[in-house]
Amino acid sequence: MTPAADTAHTAHTAAPPRLVSRLPQVGTTIFTVMSALAAEHRAVNLGQGFPDFACDRALPDAVTRAMQAGHNQYPPMPGIPALRAAVADKIEALHGRRYSADTEITITAGATQAILTALLAIVHPGDEVIVLDPCYDSYVPNIDLAGGRAVRVPLTPGSFRPDFARIGAAITPRTRAIITNSPHNPGATVWSAAEMRQLEDLLAPTAVVLISDEVYEHMVFDGAEHQSAARFAGLAARAFIVSSFGKTFHVTGWKVGSVAAPAQFTAEFRKVHQFNVFTVNTPMQHGLAEYLQDPAPYLQLPAFYQAKRDLFREGLAGSRLRLLPSAGSYFQCVDISAVSERSESDFCQWLTREIGVAAIPLSAFYGDGFEQRVVRFCFAKKEATLRAALERLRRL
């Protein structure tokens, strides 16, 4: 190749194609930012929501047996029959509704994939999807990717209870779906049976689909019960119900979840699922199916996490942080008004650098960055981790 030709070739290939972002408003998440800051300052990380303790040894042992038995190739696209049957049995035992394991249960690569797949299956360009602020940060980007428009309706500030008048006012002929989340991240509220019936009545005259994010379903405290959409006929008939084995069994890195939905919904869901995931880790599915034969681990989960919640709340009782109720999930929100005049984000960064504990600002869960002087801690941690954090937080 001559020098001139070489120069021409270099000029021709130097500039990469210019991409137009599908998510131009999306940057690095607050969870990544705060976890990196916590690592930099060796802070106790109560920000990102995952356990720092091991799962029951019986669960990885079951996965190992599955691998050794040769379950290492593609499973059926909707999930192995044994796991789908175990999910159907569990829903029926807890909530009294029988889903067909063959046509109404799908195993997913975590709950986040499940929610995206549901939206891709039902949302067409221009459709509206109602989300209730503050909400988990994947919802709105998922709606954008599906070509829909997110309509943000605030939960009641401070209590994070649903405001049905505002939800009703947001429903239009273009409303395709609503996403709900109970137990709630980040607010730690649990919808009551009366609130679920209000939602049922509100949606009854509409064609609105419900995407019910129930990943914290087994973290409900003080003797209360989780009110799954499966318990209410009018909701179950229009709902994709999303669950997470990762949250329930302390294996968030496995990214395995499930979706229960009526057969006609599931058929559309699986059309998308087979092309954006196809199927889910085979030995994990076999291990989970075996482990689910004993209901004790998930039936004992409320007491397990309530003990952690109570330890954390008791440790903060003498501080200037005002505790908000924590009825479910593994989160505790606190009002920082008596401690600092900083914004929620600035306070969390200061808390991480100067006090050595990482938290998440509630404003990060709102589309408009709404400030209410509240931050979120995660108490899904070892007792030693929580005590180390409490010792530092008592300086406030």
Wavefront OBJ file of the C-alpha trace (Angstrom):
o trace
v 0.000 0.000 0.000
v 1.403 3.427 -0.955
v 1.733 6.171 1.693
v -1.045 8.139 -0.037
v -3.349 5.122 -0.045
v -2.512 4.405 3.597
v -3.380 7.999 4.541
v -6.654 7.822 2.633
v -7.550 4.511 4.329
v -6.815 5.970 7.771
v -8.955 9.029 7.078
v -11.767 6.844 5.804
v -11.941 4.675 8.926
v -10.986 7.114 11.698
v -14.424 8.488 12.615
v -16.907 6.005 14.146
v -20.610 6.288 13.348
v -22.476 8.839 15.431
v -25.053 7.201 17.676
v -28.310 8.823 18.727
v -29.070 7.629 22.264
v -32.279 5.741 22.964
v -31.967 6.949 26.576
v -30.462 10.441 26.335
v -31.486 11.418 29.866
v -29.915 8.373 31.518
v -26.497 8.609 33.166
v -24.733 6.679 35.915
v -27.229 5.566 38.544
v -27.155 6.958 42.068
v -26.543 3.418 43.347
v -23.307 3.133 41.371
v -22.221 6.616 42.441
v -22.849 6.026 46.133
v -21.320 2.534 46.149
v -18.153 3.897 44.518
v -18.024 6.736 47.056
v -18.517 4.262 49.906
v -15.649 2.123 48.641
v -13.404 5.172 48.249
v -14.015 6.321 51.836
v -14.318 2.837 53.368
v -17.822 3.672 54.496
v -20.414 1.144 55.658
v -22.557 0.768 52.555
v -26.239 0.886 53.493
v -27.050 2.412 50.108
v -27.492 -0.242 47.428
v -30.154 -2.814 48.246
v -28.498 -6.195 48.499
v -27.455 -8.464 51.394
v -23.861 -8.741 52.613
v -24.515 -12.208 54.070
v -24.592 -15.670 52.488
v -27.653 -17.571 51.395
v -28.687 -20.900 52.915
v -25.957 -23.394 52.007
v -28.620 -25.865 50.888
v -29.438 -23.663 47.894
v -26.014 -23.604 46.145
v -25.663 -27.279 47.086
v -28.863 -27.971 45.128
v -27.458 -26.023 42.161
v -24.212 -27.993 42.327
v -26.145 -31.254 42.259
v -28.050 -30.008 39.217
v -24.797 -29.196 37.414
v -23.299 -32.554 38.320
v -26.449 -34.292 37.091
v -25.900 -32.733 33.676
v -28.457 -29.899 33.732
v -26.173 -27.535 31.849
v -27.847 -27.041 28.451
v -30.756 -24.869 27.355
v -33.917 -25.420 29.391
v -37.399 -24.877 27.925
v -37.905 -21.242 26.900
v -40.515 -20.408 29.614
v -38.545 -22.185 32.363
v -38.205 -25.757 33.558
v -41.569 -27.390 34.373
v -40.600 -28.207 37.979
v -39.839 -24.573 38.831
v -42.934 -23.230 37.109
v -45.012 -25.780 39.026
v -43.350 -24.774 42.309
v -44.169 -21.111 41.640
v -47.787 -21.947 40.823
v -48.080 -24.053 43.998
v -46.600 -21.262 46.112
v -48.991 -18.619 44.769
v -51.967 -20.885 45.352
v -50.882 -21.723 48.901
v -50.268 -18.093 49.854
v -52.896 -16.216 47.861
v -55.576 -18.719 46.866
v -55.306 -18.359 43.091
v -54.231 -21.187 40.806
v -52.097 -20.279 37.803
v -51.344 -22.844 35.104
v -47.673 -23.760 35.253
v -47.824 -24.495 31.513
v -49.469 -21.337 30.208
v -49.368 -18.690 32.962
v -45.967 -18.864 34.697
v -42.667 -17.768 33.095
v -39.190 -17.842 34.638
v -37.195 -14.681 33.929
v -33.666 -13.345 34.227
v -34.584 -11.353 37.299
v -37.440 -8.954 37.995
v -35.936 -6.069 36.016
v -35.990 -8.138 32.828
v -39.513 -9.266 33.656
v -40.788 -5.684 33.892
v -39.050 -4.612 30.681
v -40.389 -7.657 28.831
v -43.941 -6.997 30.029
v -43.718 -3.404 28.820
v -42.251 -4.410 25.453
v -45.068 -6.928 25.069
v -47.941 -4.530 25.642
v -46.836 -0.924 25.030
v -47.095 0.631 21.576
v -45.659 4.010 20.496
v -47.604 6.805 22.141
v -49.116 4.656 24.889
v -49.003 6.065 28.409
v -47.850 4.118 31.460
v -48.528 5.419 34.959
v -45.725 5.136 37.522
v -46.066 6.144 41.144
v -43.245 8.384 42.370
v -40.952 7.658 44.113
v -40.289 4.542 42.064
v -37.529 2.092 41.199
v -35.197 3.605 38.652
v -35.678 1.044 35.848
v -39.383 1.713 35.297
v -39.209 4.915 33.266
v -36.251 3.927 31.035
v -38.091 0.646 30.338
v -41.183 2.595 29.271
v -39.022 4.812 27.047
v -37.433 1.768 25.407
v -40.913 0.383 24.692
v -41.860 3.612 22.934
v -44.337 4.676 25.607
v -44.626 7.798 27.709
v -44.286 7.647 31.482
v -46.940 9.542 33.429
v -45.645 10.181 36.932
v -48.197 10.353 39.744
v -46.802 11.116 43.200
v -47.542 8.951 46.180
v -48.502 10.988 49.243
v -45.301 12.698 50.467
v -44.110 11.394 53.819
v -46.407 8.374 53.984
v -45.947 7.079 50.412
v -49.597 5.934 50.345
v -51.428 5.823 46.999
v -53.550 8.862 46.127
v -56.372 7.297 44.136
v -57.894 10.620 43.145
v -54.638 11.610 41.447
v -54.184 8.153 39.911
v -57.717 8.276 38.539
v -57.167 11.755 37.125
v -54.063 10.505 35.297
v -55.927 7.735 33.442
v -56.758 8.709 29.869
v -57.806 6.786 26.738
v -54.071 6.476 25.985
v -53.228 4.788 29.315
v -51.949 1.299 28.572
v -50.630 0.227 31.966
v -49.849 1.163 35.541
v -46.873 -0.122 37.513
v -47.351 -0.660 41.243
v -44.841 -1.828 43.842
v -45.748 -3.289 47.230
v -43.875 -3.709 49.520
v -42.468 -0.453 48.261
v -38.958 0.550 47.333
v -37.925 3.089 48.520
v -40.801 4.024 50.839
v -41.054 0.711 52.780
v -44.863 0.894 52.730
v -47.199 -2.061 52.169
v -50.503 -1.642 50.382
v -53.497 -2.740 52.436
v -56.291 -4.994 51.205
v -58.561 -1.918 51.156
v -56.105 -0.056 48.914
v -55.843 -3.042 46.565
v -59.653 -3.115 46.325
v -59.652 0.622 45.569
v -57.217 -0.026 42.733
v -59.402 -2.898 41.542
v -62.468 -0.642 41.484
v -60.574 2.196 39.796
v -59.310 -0.011 36.966
v -62.532 -2.027 36.527
v -64.070 0.171 33.787
v -60.757 0.549 31.928
v -58.504 -1.550 29.677
v -55.431 -0.631 31.758
v -52.939 -3.448 32.369
v -51.373 -3.793 35.817
v -47.686 -4.591 36.258
v -47.438 -5.524 39.937
v -43.837 -5.462 41.194
v -43.914 -7.763 44.230
v -40.217 -8.570 44.648
v -40.291 -7.843 48.408
v -43.406 -9.982 48.911
v -41.920 -11.958 51.823
v -40.671 -8.922 53.741
v -43.843 -7.747 55.474
v -43.664 -6.996 59.184
v -45.657 -6.753 62.412
v -48.010 -9.600 61.553
v -49.341 -8.014 58.360
v -49.911 -9.977 55.154
v -48.676 -9.214 51.674
v -51.658 -8.320 49.510
v -50.679 -9.753 46.143
v -52.617 -8.740 43.063
v -53.268 -12.488 42.743
v -55.708 -12.232 45.669
v -58.087 -9.915 43.821
v -59.960 -11.327 40.836
v -60.320 -8.001 39.057
v -56.601 -7.291 39.383
v -55.345 -10.801 38.636
v -57.289 -10.788 35.362
v -55.305 -7.769 34.126
v -51.943 -8.248 35.878
v -48.394 -9.320 35.268
v -47.229 -10.258 38.786
v -43.458 -10.034 39.129
v -41.439 -11.872 41.803
v -37.738 -12.321 42.574
v -35.934 -15.400 43.841
v -32.848 -13.230 44.272
v -34.544 -10.963 46.809
v -36.307 -13.805 48.609
v -33.355 -16.170 48.972
v -30.437 -13.676 49.334
v -29.008 -14.443 45.880
v -29.487 -11.165 44.017
v -26.556 -11.949 41.727
v -28.305 -14.999 40.312
v -30.861 -12.768 38.549
v -33.753 -15.234 38.484
v -37.370 -14.149 38.844
v -40.846 -15.142 37.712
v -43.974 -13.668 36.166
v -47.521 -14.896 36.714
v -50.146 -13.642 34.276
v -53.312 -14.792 32.498
v -52.658 -17.113 29.553
v -53.324 -14.511 26.862
v -50.945 -12.066 28.586
v -48.327 -14.780 29.056
v -48.460 -15.696 25.372
v -47.545 -12.127 24.402
v -44.953 -11.913 27.179
v -43.224 -15.084 25.949
v -43.080 -13.767 22.373
v -40.770 -11.010 23.619
v -39.031 -13.133 26.271
v -37.846 -15.672 23.697
v -36.018 -12.967 21.761
v -34.616 -10.694 24.482
v -33.512 -13.465 26.882
v -34.726 -16.755 25.342
v -34.298 -18.650 28.589
v -32.736 -18.584 32.040
v -29.776 -20.298 33.735
v -30.559 -24.031 33.814
v -28.829 -25.322 36.989
v -30.114 -22.324 38.996
v -33.660 -23.222 37.971
v -33.234 -26.853 39.035
v -31.694 -25.789 42.338
v -34.515 -23.342 43.059
v -37.171 -25.915 42.162
v -35.672 -28.340 44.677
v -35.268 -25.666 47.351
v -38.869 -24.468 46.992
v -40.203 -27.849 48.089
v -39.703 -26.620 51.667
v -41.730 -23.432 52.321
v -39.963 -22.679 55.623
v -37.243 -20.394 54.182
v -39.699 -17.894 52.695
v -42.265 -18.281 55.484
v -39.567 -17.389 58.037
v -38.339 -14.386 56.059
v -40.639 -11.767 57.664
v -39.299 -12.558 61.156
v -35.722 -12.675 59.847
v -35.880 -9.198 58.347
v -38.061 -7.730 61.080
v -35.297 -8.539 63.569
v -32.843 -6.587 61.423
v -35.297 -3.727 61.029
v -35.887 -3.574 64.781
v -32.159 -3.630 65.551
v -31.570 -0.764 63.153
v -34.535 1.299 64.349
v -33.643 0.807 68.018
v -30.089 1.894 67.279
v -31.300 5.123 65.672
v -33.953 5.879 68.275
v -31.684 8.226 70.214
v -30.331 10.048 67.178
v -31.606 13.192 65.485
v -32.676 11.180 62.449
v -36.472 10.869 62.489
v -37.593 7.342 61.611
v -40.386 6.901 59.088
v -42.485 3.718 59.283
v -40.970 0.603 57.714
v -43.806 -1.865 57.146
v -42.100 -3.944 54.474
v -39.080 -4.412 52.158
v -35.582 -4.176 53.650
v -35.365 -0.383 53.659
v -35.626 2.271 56.334
v -36.279 5.902 55.430
v -35.318 8.721 57.780
v -36.026 12.448 57.861
v -32.755 14.432 58.049
v -34.294 17.848 58.789
v -32.964 18.013 62.366
v -29.457 17.041 61.281
v -28.650 19.050 58.179
v -29.865 21.780 55.843
v -28.101 20.145 52.892
v -30.021 18.705 49.972
v -30.652 14.970 50.182
v -27.929 14.231 47.635
v -25.366 16.507 49.296
v -26.227 15.047 52.692
v -25.682 11.478 51.461
v -22.309 12.402 50.021
v -21.337 14.217 53.232
v -22.575 11.291 55.332
v -20.446 8.889 53.307
v -17.279 11.013 53.400
v -17.443 12.405 56.935
v -19.474 9.895 58.964
v -18.624 6.751 57.027
v -22.114 5.464 56.175
v -23.629 5.431 52.689
v -27.335 6.078 52.070
v -29.473 6.947 49.034
v -31.363 10.254 48.597
v -35.102 9.829 48.046
v -34.945 12.572 45.413
v -33.163 10.073 43.131
v -36.412 8.096 42.868
v -38.455 11.090 41.620
v -38.589 12.295 38.043
v -38.346 15.919 39.122
v -35.848 15.354 41.957
v -38.488 16.238 44.567
v -36.863 17.043 47.905
v -38.540 16.152 51.205
v -35.478 15.846 53.497
v -35.575 12.036 53.451
v -32.882 9.435 52.727
v -33.023 5.634 52.489
v -30.917 3.037 54.307
v -30.802 -0.697 53.507
v -30.803 -2.999 56.550
v -30.300 -6.272 54.618
v -26.909 -6.607 56.284
v -25.113 -8.704 58.860
v -25.705 -7.677 62.474
v -22.044 -6.633 62.711
v -22.471 -4.385 59.651
v -25.567 -2.740 61.100
v -23.910 -2.196 64.477
v -20.862 -0.639 62.821
v -23.135 1.731 60.901
v -25.160 2.587 64.009
v -22.030 3.426 65.975
v -21.114 5.979 63.319
v -24.644 7.334 62.870
v -24.924 8.062 66.604
v -22.424 10.887 66.069
v -25.153 12.836 64.244
l 1 2 3 4 5 6 7 8 9 10 11 12 13 14 15 16 17 18 19 20 21 22 23 24 25 26 27 28 29 30 31 32 33 34 35 36 37 38 39 40 41 42 43 44 45 46 47 48 49 50 51 52 53 54 55 56 57 58 59 60 61 62 63 64 65 66 67 68 69 70 71 72 73 74 75 76 77 78 79 80 81 82 83 84 85 86 87 88 89 90 91 92 93 94 95 96 97 98 99 100 101 102 103 104 105 106 107 108 109 110 111 112 113 114 115 116 117 118 119 120 121 122 123 124 125 126 127 128 129 130 131 132 133 134 135 136 137 138 139 140 141 142 143 144 145 146 147 148 149 150 151 152 153 154 155 156 157 158 159 160 161 162 163 164 165 166 167 168 169 170 171 172 173 174 175 176 177 178 179 180 181 182 183 184 185 186 187 188 189 190 191 192 193 194 195 196 197 198 199 200 201 202 203 204 205 206 207 208 209 210 211 212 213 214 215 216 217 218 219 220 221 222 223 224 225 226 227 228 229 230 231 232 233 234 235 236 237 238 239 240 241 242 243 244 245 246 247 248 249 250 251 252 253 254 255 256 257 258 259 260 261 262 263 264 265 266 267 268 269 270 271 272 273 274 275 276 277 278 279 280 281 282 283 284 285 286 287 288 289 290 291 292 293 294 295 296 297 298 299 300 301 302 303 304 305 306 307 308 309 310 311 312 313 314 315 316 317 318 319 320 321 322 323 324 325 326 327 328 329 330 331 332 333 334 335 336 337 338 339 340 341 342 343 344 345 346 347 348 349 350 351 352 353 354 355 356 357 358 359 360 361 362 363 364 365 366 367 368 369 370 371 372 373 374 375 376 377 378 379 380 381 382 383 384 385 386 387 388 389 390 391 392 393 394 395 396
